[in-house]
Amino acid sequence: MGKKLSGKDLIKLGFPKNNSINITLGQINRYHKRKKKNQILAEAKEVLLNPAQYKEDGVWGKIAESLLDPVVVKKQQLNPVRAPFHIFGENEIEPQAIYQLYDALKLPVSVAGALMPDAHSGYGLPIGGVLATKNAVIPYGVGVDIGCRMCLTVYPIPISYLEGKKQQWSNFLAEHTKFGMRETHAIKHDHPIFEREEFKTIPLVKRLKDKAYKQLGTSGGGNHFVEFGKVSITDTQNEWGLDPGDYVGILSHSGSRGLGAQIAKHYTYLASKQCPLPQKVQHLAWLDLNTHDGQEYWLAMNLAGDYAKACHDDIHARLSKLIGSKPLVTIENHHNFAWKQEVNGQECIVHRKGATPAAKGELGIIPGSMTAPGYIVHGLGNERSLNSASHGAGRLLSRRKCKETLTHSAFKKQLEVHGVSLIGGGIDEAPMAYKDITKVMANQQNLVEVIGSFTPKLVRMDH
C-alpha cells in the first residue's frame, strides 16, 4: 500500500465510483495532510458506513453529503428575461454598473434587484448593487471584505474642545489606530468572538483564528478610515433624547480584514466549481444554501460580520479611553453582507454589496468623503430598493484615474479649504475621487430620512 491515499484505496473500502472519490481526496488533501494513511482509511470507512452521522462534521460532512445527496453540478445558463428591479439616481450612474446589475438579474436564482445612487462597477455585482435570490448565496455578491461597515460614536464633548486638542488627538490617531497589511497593535485585546464555535468546527476558519486575533482592532487599506469630527444632531425627536446640536464623534469604516478575505476567496472558488456560469458572469457563481458548502459559508460569513463589528468596538474602546469619555450613542451598520429577508412574500437572501440596510426606522450612517459630511439616517423601508440605501458617495474616478489626473497640490488645497487634517491617505482617496454626496442623498429621499450629520476634522487612513 503506497503512502499517499489514492482513489483506488477508497474504491477498495467500498466507495462508489463517482464524484464522492474526488471530493474525499480533495477534503483529505486540504485538511488531513498530516494524518497517517491507516487512520484516514479507518475514519473514511466509518463515514462510508454511517454517512448521516457525519453530516455536521467540518471535514467529513462534505464527504457524507457526496454519499447521501450529491450536489448536482450542471452548466448554468442565464435567463432570457431580467428579474424585476429599480434604479435610483440613474442619470448619475455609469452604464457599466447598470449592465452588471442586468446580468445579475438574469441568474436563475434571482428574484429582484436594485441599484443605489452611489453605484459604480465592481466584480460580479456592481458596488451599490442589491440582489435578492432564492435559497442561494453569492460570495461575490457579498464582496471580498465581508461585513465591511460603518461605526459612529457620539461623545458628550463640545466641538470647540476638538480644536484645542487637535495636536494631541491627531497623535492618538497616528499612534493608536493601525492600518493595512502589516500594522497590528503591540498590546492585543481579547474578545468573546474568539470563543465562537465556528473557530473550532469550520476547518478553514480554524486556521485563520491566529490571524484574526492579531488583526483585531485594525483597519484595512483603501478607503478605510478612522476620523474625529463634528456630529450635528438635527432631529428634535431623536431616540436617544439628545439635545439637537453639535458633539464630538468618532467615525470608522473597515471590515473583516484577512479573515473575511480568505473566507470570500475559498467559497468563491467552491461556488465556481459547483455552479459553472458563462464567462462574463462567472463572478456571480452561487452556493445552494441546502448544501454543506452553502451552510458553511453562511456561518463563516456571519462570523466575519461579527468579527468586523468586534474590530470597530475595539477601535472605539481604545480611543474612548484615550480621550477619557464614555459614549452617549453608537450608530453602526454593515454594507457588504447578505441577510435573510422577505421579498414579495417569500424568504430570500438579500445581498447588499456596498449598500446600507434601510428597513423602516433602521439607523444607518452614510459617509461622504474626507472633506464632505456623512449622514445619520433612518430607513424608510422602501420595498422598491429592497429596504436599502447607498453606502456612501460612491466613486467618481477609479484609483488609476486619480493617479493619472489629480495633483497633490489640488488635494492639499481641498483639505485646507475644509479645515481637515489628514494622516496617511493617498491621492486615490482624494475628495475629488468621489461623487457629490448631496446629489446622492437627493436621489434617495424616498429611501432614507436624515436625522443628523458627521463632518470629518481629523482623518487617519492607510499610508
C-alpha positions as CSV (number, residue, x, y, z in Angstrom):
1,M,0.0,0.0,0.0
2,G,1.5,3.4,-1.1
3,K,1.9,6.2,1.5
4,K,-0.3,8.6,-0.4
5,L,-4.1,8.0,-0.3
6,S,-5.5,7.2,-3.8
7,G,-8.9,6.7,-5.4
8,K,-8.1,3.0,-5.6
9,D,-7.8,2.9,-1.8
10,L,-11.2,4.4,-1.4
11,I,-12.8,2.0,-4.0
12,K,-11.3,-0.9,-2.1
13,L,-13.0,0.4,1.0
14,G,-16.3,0.3,-0.9
15,F,-16.7,3.9,-2.1
16,P,-18.9,4.2,-5.2
17,K,-17.1,5.1,-8.4
18,N,-18.4,8.6,-8.7
19,N,-17.5,12.2,-7.6
20,S,-17.5,11.2,-3.9
21,I,-14.0,9.9,-4.5
22,N,-12.7,13.3,-5.9
23,I,-14.5,15.1,-3.0
24,T,-12.9,12.8,-0.4
25,L,-9.4,13.1,-1.8
26,G,-9.9,16.9,-2.0
27,Q,-11.0,17.3,1.6
28,I,-8.3,14.9,2.9
29,N,-5.6,16.7,0.9
30,R,-6.8,20.1,2.2
31,Y,-7.4,19.3,5.9
32,H,-5.9,15.9,6.8
33,K,-2.5,16.0,5.1
34,R,-0.6,15.2,8.3
35,K,-2.7,12.2,9.4
36,K,-1.4,8.7,8.8
37,K,-3.0,6.8,5.9
38,N,-4.3,4.0,8.0
39,Q,-6.1,6.4,10.3
40,I,-7.6,8.3,7.4
41,L,-8.8,5.0,5.9
42,A,-10.4,3.9,9.2
43,E,-12.2,7.2,9.5
44,A,-13.3,7.1,5.9
45,K,-14.7,3.6,6.4
46,E,-16.8,4.9,9.4
47,V,-18.2,7.8,7.2
48,L,-19.0,5.3,4.4
49,L,-20.9,3.0,6.8
50,N,-22.8,5.8,8.7
51,P,-22.8,9.0,6.5
52,A,-25.8,10.5,8.2
53,Q,-23.9,10.7,11.5
54,Y,-21.2,12.9,9.9
55,K,-23.4,15.4,8.1
56,E,-22.5,18.2,10.6
57,D,-18.7,17.5,10.6
58,G,-16.4,20.2,9.3
59,V,-14.3,17.9,7.1
60,W,-16.3,14.7,6.7
61,G,-19.6,16.5,6.3
62,K,-18.9,17.3,2.7
63,I,-17.9,13.7,2.0
64,A,-21.1,12.4,3.8
65,E,-23.1,14.8,1.6
66,S,-21.5,13.3,-1.6
67,L,-22.6,9.8,-0.5
68,L,-26.1,10.7,0.7
69,D,-27.3,13.6,-1.5
70,P,-24.6,14.6,-4.1
71,V,-24.5,18.2,-5.2
72,V,-25.5,18.3,-8.9
73,V,-23.0,20.2,-10.9
74,K,-24.6,21.5,-14.2
75,K,-23.6,24.3,-16.5
76,Q,-25.9,27.2,-15.7
77,Q,-27.5,29.4,-18.3
78,L,-28.8,33.0,-17.8
79,N,-32.5,33.6,-18.1
80,P,-33.6,35.5,-21.2
81,V,-35.6,37.9,-19.0
82,R,-34.4,40.0,-16.1
83,A,-35.9,39.8,-12.7
84,P,-37.8,43.0,-11.6
85,F,-35.6,45.9,-10.4
86,H,-35.4,49.6,-9.6
87,I,-32.5,52.0,-10.2
88,F,-32.2,55.2,-8.1
89,G,-30.4,58.2,-9.5
90,E,-29.9,56.5,-12.8
91,N,-28.5,59.6,-14.5
92,E,-25.5,59.7,-12.2
93,I,-24.6,56.0,-12.6
94,E,-22.1,54.8,-15.2
95,P,-23.6,52.4,-17.8
96,Q,-21.2,49.5,-16.9
97,A,-22.6,49.3,-13.4
98,I,-26.2,49.1,-14.8
99,Y,-25.2,46.4,-17.2
100,Q,-23.6,44.4,-14.4
101,L,-26.9,44.6,-12.5
102,Y,-28.8,43.5,-15.6
103,D,-26.6,40.4,-15.9
104,A,-27.1,39.5,-12.2
105,L,-30.9,39.8,-12.7
106,K,-30.8,37.1,-15.3
107,L,-29.3,34.4,-12.9
108,P,-31.8,31.5,-12.5
109,V,-31.8,32.2,-8.7
110,S,-32.5,35.9,-8.9
111,V,-35.8,37.2,-7.6
112,A,-35.4,41.0,-7.6
113,G,-32.7,43.7,-7.6
114,A,-31.9,47.4,-7.1
115,L,-29.1,49.8,-7.8
116,M,-28.3,52.6,-5.3
117,P,-27.4,56.2,-6.4
118,D,-23.7,55.8,-5.5
119,A,-23.3,52.8,-7.7
120,H,-20.2,52.0,-9.8
121,S,-18.9,48.8,-11.4
122,G,-17.2,46.1,-9.4
123,Y,-16.5,42.4,-9.7
124,G,-19.7,40.3,-10.1
125,L,-22.3,42.6,-8.5
126,P,-21.7,46.3,-9.0
127,I,-20.8,48.3,-5.9
128,G,-24.2,49.7,-4.7
129,G,-26.0,46.6,-6.1
130,V,-28.7,44.8,-4.1
131,L,-29.8,41.4,-5.2
132,A,-32.4,39.1,-3.8
133,T,-32.0,35.3,-4.6
134,K,-33.9,32.2,-3.8
135,N,-32.1,29.9,-1.4
136,A,-28.7,30.8,-2.8
137,V,-25.8,32.9,-1.6
138,I,-23.3,34.5,-4.0
139,P,-19.9,35.0,-2.2
140,Y,-19.0,37.8,-4.7
141,G,-22.5,39.3,-4.2
142,V,-21.4,39.9,-0.5
143,G,-18.0,41.1,-1.6
144,V,-14.4,40.3,-0.6
145,D,-14.5,42.4,2.5
146,I,-17.3,40.6,4.3
147,G,-19.1,42.8,6.9
148,C,-17.4,46.0,5.8
149,R,-19.2,48.5,8.0
150,M,-19.6,51.9,9.5
151,C,-19.5,52.8,13.2
152,L,-20.1,56.2,14.7
153,T,-19.7,57.0,18.4
154,V,-21.1,60.3,19.8
155,Y,-19.5,61.8,22.9
156,P,-20.7,64.4,25.4
157,I,-17.9,66.7,24.4
158,P,-18.5,70.2,22.9
159,I,-17.0,70.5,19.4
160,S,-14.8,73.5,20.4
161,Y,-12.8,71.1,22.5
162,L,-11.6,69.3,19.4
163,E,-9.9,72.4,18.0
164,G,-8.0,72.9,21.3
165,K,-6.9,69.2,21.4
166,K,-6.1,68.9,17.7
167,Q,-2.4,68.0,18.1
168,Q,-2.9,65.6,20.9
169,W,-5.9,63.9,19.3
170,S,-4.0,63.6,15.9
171,N,-1.3,61.8,17.9
172,F,-3.9,59.4,19.3
173,L,-5.0,58.5,15.7
174,A,-1.4,58.2,14.5
175,E,-0.2,56.0,17.3
176,H,-3.3,54.0,18.3
177,T,-5.0,53.1,15.1
178,K,-3.5,50.5,12.8
179,F,-4.0,50.2,9.0
180,G,-3.1,47.9,6.1
181,M,-1.4,44.6,5.9
182,R,1.5,45.0,8.3
183,E,0.4,47.1,11.2
184,T,-1.0,45.5,14.4
185,H,-1.4,46.7,18.0
186,A,1.5,46.0,20.3
187,I,-0.9,45.1,23.1
188,K,-3.6,42.7,21.8
189,H,-7.0,42.6,23.3
190,D,-9.1,39.5,23.8
191,H,-12.7,39.3,22.7
192,P,-15.6,36.9,23.2
193,I,-15.7,36.4,19.3
194,F,-12.8,34.0,19.6
195,E,-14.8,31.6,21.7
196,R,-17.3,31.1,18.9
197,E,-18.0,27.6,17.8
198,E,-17.2,28.4,14.1
199,F,-13.5,28.8,15.1
200,K,-13.5,25.2,16.2
201,T,-15.8,23.5,13.7
202,I,-15.1,25.1,10.3
203,P,-11.6,23.9,9.2
204,L,-10.8,27.0,7.1
205,V,-11.9,29.4,9.8
206,K,-10.0,27.4,12.5
207,R,-6.8,28.1,10.5
208,L,-7.5,31.8,10.4
209,K,-8.1,32.3,14.1
210,D,-4.5,33.4,14.9
211,K,-4.5,35.9,12.1
212,A,-7.9,37.3,13.2
213,Y,-6.6,37.6,16.8
214,K,-3.6,39.6,15.6
215,Q,-5.6,41.9,13.4
216,L,-8.4,42.7,15.9
217,G,-8.9,46.4,16.2
218,T,-7.1,47.2,13.0
219,S,-8.4,48.7,9.7
220,G,-7.8,47.8,6.1
221,G,-6.2,49.9,3.4
222,G,-8.0,51.6,0.5
223,N,-11.0,53.7,1.6
224,H,-11.0,52.6,5.2
225,F,-10.6,55.3,7.9
226,V,-10.9,56.4,11.5
227,E,-11.9,60.0,12.0
228,F,-12.6,62.6,14.7
229,G,-15.3,65.1,13.7
230,K,-18.4,67.1,14.4
231,V,-21.7,65.3,14.9
232,S,-24.7,67.5,14.3
233,I,-28.0,66.1,15.6
234,T,-30.9,67.9,13.9
235,D,-33.8,65.6,14.8
236,T,-35.6,67.1,17.9
237,Q,-37.4,63.8,18.4
238,N,-34.3,61.6,18.3
239,E,-34.5,58.2,20.1
240,W,-31.5,58.9,22.4
241,G,-33.1,62.0,23.9
242,L,-30.1,64.1,22.9
243,D,-30.5,67.9,22.6
244,P,-30.1,68.9,19.0
245,G,-26.7,70.5,18.5
246,D,-23.0,69.6,17.9
247,Y,-21.0,66.9,19.6
248,V,-17.6,65.3,19.1
249,G,-17.8,62.0,17.3
250,I,-15.5,59.2,16.1
251,L,-16.4,57.6,12.7
252,S,-14.7,54.4,11.5
253,H,-15.0,52.4,8.2
254,S,-13.5,48.9,7.9
255,G,-14.4,45.3,7.6
256,S,-13.3,41.8,8.5
257,R,-9.7,42.0,7.4
258,G,-7.8,38.8,6.4
259,L,-10.4,36.6,7.9
260,G,-13.1,37.8,5.6
261,A,-10.9,38.0,2.6
262,Q,-9.8,34.3,2.9
263,I,-13.4,33.2,3.5
264,A,-14.5,35.1,0.4
265,K,-11.7,33.6,-1.7
266,H,-12.2,30.0,-0.6
267,Y,-16.0,29.9,-1.0
268,T,-15.9,31.8,-4.3
269,Y,-13.7,29.0,-5.6
270,L,-16.1,26.4,-4.3
271,A,-19.0,28.2,-5.9
272,S,-17.3,28.5,-9.3
273,K,-16.7,24.7,-9.2
274,Q,-20.3,23.8,-8.3
275,C,-22.0,26.4,-10.5
276,P,-20.3,26.9,-13.8
277,L,-21.6,30.1,-15.4
278,P,-21.0,31.8,-18.8
279,Q,-17.6,33.7,-18.6
280,K,-18.9,37.2,-18.3
281,V,-20.9,36.4,-15.1
282,Q,-18.6,33.8,-13.6
283,H,-18.0,36.0,-10.6
284,L,-21.7,35.5,-9.7
285,A,-21.4,31.8,-9.0
286,W,-23.6,30.9,-6.0
287,L,-23.8,28.2,-3.3
288,D,-27.1,26.5,-2.7
289,L,-28.0,27.1,1.0
290,N,-29.1,23.4,1.3
291,T,-25.6,22.2,0.6
292,H,-22.7,21.6,3.0
293,D,-20.6,24.4,1.5
294,G,-23.6,26.8,1.3
295,Q,-24.4,26.3,5.0
296,E,-20.7,26.6,6.0
297,Y,-20.3,29.8,4.0
298,W,-23.4,31.3,5.7
299,L,-21.9,30.5,9.2
300,A,-18.4,31.8,8.2
301,M,-19.9,35.0,6.6
302,N,-21.9,35.7,9.8
303,L,-18.8,35.1,11.9
304,A,-16.8,37.5,9.7
305,G,-19.5,40.1,10.1
306,D,-19.5,39.8,13.8
307,Y,-15.6,40.0,13.8
308,A,-15.8,43.2,11.8
309,K,-18.1,44.6,14.5
310,A,-15.6,43.4,17.1
311,C,-12.8,45.3,15.3
312,H,-14.8,48.6,15.4
313,D,-15.7,48.1,19.0
314,D,-12.0,47.7,19.8
315,I,-11.0,50.8,17.8
316,H,-13.7,52.9,19.6
317,A,-12.9,51.5,23.0
318,R,-9.2,52.3,22.6
319,L,-9.9,55.9,21.5
320,S,-12.6,56.4,24.2
321,K,-10.1,55.5,26.8
322,L,-7.5,58.0,25.4
323,I,-10.0,60.9,25.2
324,G,-11.3,60.0,28.7
325,S,-15.0,59.9,27.7
326,K,-17.9,57.4,27.7
327,P,-20.0,57.3,24.5
328,L,-23.6,58.7,24.5
329,V,-24.6,56.8,21.4
330,T,-23.3,54.3,18.9
331,I,-24.7,54.0,15.4
332,E,-23.5,51.2,13.1
333,N,-24.3,49.2,10.1
334,H,-22.8,46.6,7.7
335,H,-22.8,47.4,3.9
336,N,-21.2,44.2,2.5
337,F,-23.3,41.3,3.6
338,A,-26.2,39.0,2.9
339,W,-29.4,38.8,5.0
340,K,-32.5,36.6,5.1
341,Q,-35.4,38.9,4.2
342,E,-38.9,38.6,2.9
343,V,-39.3,39.8,-0.7
344,N,-42.7,39.7,-2.4
345,G,-44.0,37.3,0.3
346,Q,-41.1,34.8,0.1
347,E,-38.0,34.4,2.1
348,C,-35.0,35.4,0.1
349,I,-31.3,36.0,0.5
350,V,-30.7,39.8,0.0
351,H,-27.1,40.7,-0.9
352,R,-26.0,44.2,-0.3
353,K,-22.6,44.9,-1.9
354,G,-21.9,48.4,-0.9
355,A,-25.4,49.3,0.2
356,T,-26.9,50.2,3.6
357,P,-29.8,48.3,5.2
358,A,-32.7,50.8,5.4
359,A,-35.7,49.0,6.8
360,K,-38.4,51.3,8.3
361,G,-36.8,53.1,11.2
362,E,-33.5,51.3,10.9
363,L,-30.5,53.5,11.8
364,G,-27.5,53.9,9.5
365,I,-24.6,56.1,8.7
366,I,-23.8,57.1,5.1
367,P,-20.3,58.7,4.8
368,G,-19.3,61.4,2.2
369,S,-15.6,61.8,1.7
370,M,-12.7,63.1,3.9
371,T,-14.0,66.6,3.3
372,A,-17.7,66.0,2.8
373,P,-20.2,65.3,5.5
374,G,-21.7,61.9,6.2
375,Y,-25.3,61.5,7.2
376,I,-27.1,59.7,10.1
377,V,-30.3,58.3,8.7
378,H,-33.4,56.4,9.4
379,G,-34.5,53.9,6.8
380,L,-37.9,54.5,5.2
381,G,-38.5,50.8,4.4
382,N,-38.9,51.3,0.6
383,E,-39.7,47.9,-0.9
384,R,-38.5,49.1,-4.4
385,S,-35.0,49.4,-3.1
386,L,-35.4,46.1,-1.1
387,N,-35.1,48.2,2.0
388,S,-31.7,49.6,1.1
389,A,-29.8,52.9,0.5
390,S,-26.4,53.9,-0.7
391,H,-23.3,53.1,1.4
392,G,-21.6,56.4,0.7
393,A,-21.0,59.0,-2.0
394,G,-19.6,56.3,-4.4
395,R,-16.5,56.7,-6.6
396,L,-16.4,59.1,-9.5
397,L,-12.9,58.2,-10.5
398,S,-11.1,54.9,-10.4
399,R,-7.9,54.6,-8.4
400,R,-5.9,54.6,-11.6
401,K,-7.7,57.6,-12.9
402,C,-7.0,59.5,-9.7
403,K,-3.3,58.9,-10.0
404,E,-3.3,59.9,-13.7
405,T,-5.4,63.1,-13.4
406,L,-5.3,64.6,-9.8
407,T,-2.4,66.6,-8.3
408,H,-1.2,66.6,-4.7
409,S,-1.4,70.4,-4.6
410,A,-5.1,70.4,-5.5
411,F,-5.7,67.6,-3.0
412,K,-3.9,69.6,-0.3
413,K,-5.9,72.7,-1.1
414,Q,-9.2,70.8,-0.7
415,L,-8.1,69.7,2.8
416,E,-7.2,73.3,3.7
417,V,-10.4,74.8,2.5
418,H,-12.4,72.3,4.6
419,G,-10.1,72.5,7.7
420,V,-9.3,68.8,7.6
421,S,-6.0,67.3,9.0
422,L,-5.0,64.1,7.2
423,I,-2.7,61.3,8.4
424,G,-1.9,58.9,5.6
425,G,-4.3,58.6,2.7
426,G,-3.1,58.6,-0.9
427,I,-4.3,60.6,-3.9
428,D,-6.6,57.7,-4.9
429,E,-8.7,58.7,-1.8
430,A,-8.8,62.4,-2.6
431,P,-12.2,64.1,-2.1
432,M,-12.3,64.7,-5.9
433,A,-12.4,60.9,-6.4
434,Y,-15.9,60.8,-5.0
435,K,-19.4,61.8,-6.2
436,D,-21.2,64.7,-4.6
437,I,-22.8,63.3,-1.5
438,T,-25.6,65.9,-1.5
439,K,-26.6,64.8,-5.0
440,V,-26.6,61.1,-3.9
441,M,-28.7,62.0,-0.8
442,A,-31.1,63.9,-3.0
443,N,-31.5,60.8,-5.2
444,Q,-32.6,58.7,-2.2
445,Q,-35.0,60.9,-0.4
446,N,-37.6,58.2,-0.6
447,L,-35.2,55.6,0.8
448,V,-33.9,57.4,4.0
449,E,-34.6,60.3,6.2
450,V,-31.7,62.4,7.5
451,I,-31.6,63.0,11.3
452,G,-28.0,64.2,11.7
453,S,-24.6,64.6,10.1
454,F,-20.9,63.9,10.7
455,T,-18.2,66.3,9.4
456,P,-14.6,65.0,9.4
457,K,-11.9,67.1,11.0
458,L,-9.0,64.7,11.8
459,V,-8.7,61.8,9.4
460,R,-6.5,58.8,9.6
461,M,-6.1,56.3,6.6
462,D,-3.5,53.8,5.4
463,H,-0.2,55.3,4.2
